């Protein structure tokens, strides 16, 4: 699978993306049938993100992770040889997404729903979606994604990892801001490839990872930002119903 190796080995760090799960993390095999990888390529290189299963042929990710369907594949980890790749049939980006929002400081809903040309294997299950807005500051949350565990090292990606974080100020009906839970987890958060990954509260999907910040010139570990799902769940379900 030469094309697959191009997708995975020639990855470039995606501008504006969350840059991987680092710090006090652990493998998350219990979530392996709820999350997949989204691979993209274009003339300048290749990239990858994480996505949540919504239905056998539908996944949810960050809008900055998607491109034309022909230049996308969904990949999941199993024992199959060659590696499993599923083509993409359609992509719907949230109408309030603005690709240059960080520079222009615009409100942006960084979400996209992706429909596959073929269903995932039957063991894959959708995550329950939060429809209740409002999470208290200090609430414990869980991050999950396939991103890097060592910033800047693409070889450290591809294993589903989890991390415990807490919600921090400011409260927002659009964004969730999170940092490592406890003093020992200060530098814990998302990294490259975790964009589109899950923010979970007691097993329910409450957010989709969109951006990270580090310390001392790093891009990962200090702060993780996600789109709050509850205010957008109507749009997500509307796209699914239309399909």
N, C-alpha and C positions, 0 to 999 in steps of 0.2 A: 504494500500500500504506500507507494512513493508519495502520492498526494496527501495522504494522512500525515506522513512524516513532515512534509512541508508545513502543514497546518500546525503541528505540535512543536517542531524543533525550531522553525523560523519565526517564532512568536516575537512580536514587538510590544513594548509596554504601551498600552492604549492611552492616548492623551485624555486627561480628565477622568480616568477610571479609578475605581478603588484598586489599591495595589497590594493585596494578599493577607492571609491570616497569619499573624506573627505573635510572638510572646507566649503567654501561658495557654497553650492549646493542646488538644488531644484528638486522636482519630475519632470519626463519627460513623462507624459502619452501620449503626442503627438508622441513619438517615440516607443511606446509599440508594434506596428505592424511592426516595422523594425528590432527589436533586440530580441534575445532569449537567453536562458541560455544553456550552454553545461556542462553536468555532467559527471564525470569520477570516476571510482573506480578501486582499485587493492588490492593486499594482505595487503598493509600498511594503507589503509584508502580510503577516498573519497575527491573529490575536485570539484570546479565549476569555470566556466569562462563565458564570454559574447561572443556573436557572432552576425554578421549582416546577414540579409536575402539577398541572391543573386537571388534566384528563389524559387518557391514553395517547392522544395525538396533539396535545396542547401544553406548552410550558410558558412560564412567566419569567422575564429577566429585565435588566435595565435597558432603557432606550438607547443609551450610548454604546451598547454592545452589539447592535444589529446593523445589518446592511441589506443589500438586495438578497432575496431568497436564494438565488443561484450561487451566491458567494458565502453561504452559510451551511453548516452541518451541526447536528446534535450528536454528541458522543456520550457514552456511559461506560463505566467500568464493569467488566465481567470477564469470564475466562475465555471468551470467544477469540478465535484467531482466523482471519485478520481482525483488527479492532472494529467495533461496531460503530458505524456512521449512518445517520438517517438524514435524508435530504429534507429541505424546508419548502413547504408549499406556499406559505403566506406569512406576512408580518404586519402587525398593527401597532403603530407607535402612538402613545398618548397625545392627543391634540394640543396639550399644554406643554409639551417638551420643547426646550430650546437648547440646541447643541452648544451654544456659546454662553450659556447662562452664568457660568462662573466669572467670565470677563465682564459681561454686561450687568450682572447682579439682578437678573430677571428671575421671577418665579418660574420654576420648571418642574414638571412631573416626569421624572426619569423612569418611565415604565414602558415595556413593550410586551405584547402577547404574540407568541410564535406558534404557528400550526405546522405540524409535520406531515410529510407525504405518506408515512407509514406509522402505525402505532408502536409505542414502546412495548416491551415484553409484559405479560400480564402481572408479573410480580411488582411492577411499579405502581405506586399509589399516590393520589393527590394529597397535598397537605390541606387541612382545614384553613379557611381564610377568615381573618378577623373582620367582623362587621361592627365592632364596638370601638368608637374613638375614645381616646383619653387613657394615657398610661402615666402613672405618677412618677415624678422625679425620684430617682433612687431605686426604681423597680428593677429586679433582676431580669435580664434577657439573655438569649443565646444566639450567637452568630454561627453560621455554617457556610462553607464554600470550598471550592477546589483550588483556590489560589496558592500563591507562593508561601512557603513557610520560612524562607530566607530571602529577604528583599534583594532584588536584582539577579537572583539565580533561578532561571526558568526551569532547571532540572528539579527544583524543589516543589514543583506544582503537580497537580493531578491526583492527589490523595485528599479525600473529603475530610476536612478538619472542623472542629468546633471550638468555641471560646465563650467564656462567661463574661458578660459586660453588664453595666448598669446604665439606665437612662439618666442623662444629665441635662441641665438647663442649656438653652431656653426651651420651654414648651412650645409646640407648634402644631397646627392642624395639617401641616404638609410634611415636615421632616422629623426624624428621630435622631438625636445626637447621643452617642454612646462612648463610654470609656471603660477600660479594664476594671473588673470587679475586685476591689481590695488593693491594699498596698503592694502585695506580691505580684499583682497583675497589671501594674500601672501602664506598661508598654505593650498592652495586648489589644489587638484589633484586626481589621480586615487589611488585605493587601492585593497586589496584582492578581487578577483572575477571580477574585471574590466579588467583583461587581456583579449585580444581579442575584447575589446569594441571599440566604434567608436570615431574617431576624425573627426569632421564635419566642413566644411566651407560653410556657406550659404546653408545648407541642403545636400551638396555633401560629400560623404565619401572620405576623403583625407589621412587617416591613421588608423592603427590598434594598439591599446595599447599593449605594451609588457613588460614594466618595470617601477618601481617607486623608488623614494628615499625620505626619510624624514629627519628630523633634531632631534638632541638630542636622538639618539637611536631609533627613530621611522622609519618606512618603508614607510610611506605615506605622501603626501601633499606638499613636497618641489619641486619635479621635476617629470614630467611624460615623458616617452619616448615611441615613437610609430614608427612602420614601415611606411615609406612613401609609399602610395599605387600606385601613378602614374607610377613609374618605374617598378612595378610588375604586373600591371593590365593585361598585355599581357599574363603572365603565368596564372593568375586567369581565364581569359576568355578561355585560351587554355584547362585548366582542365574541365571547364564547357562544352565546345564544345565536348570534348572527351566523356563525359557522355551522 
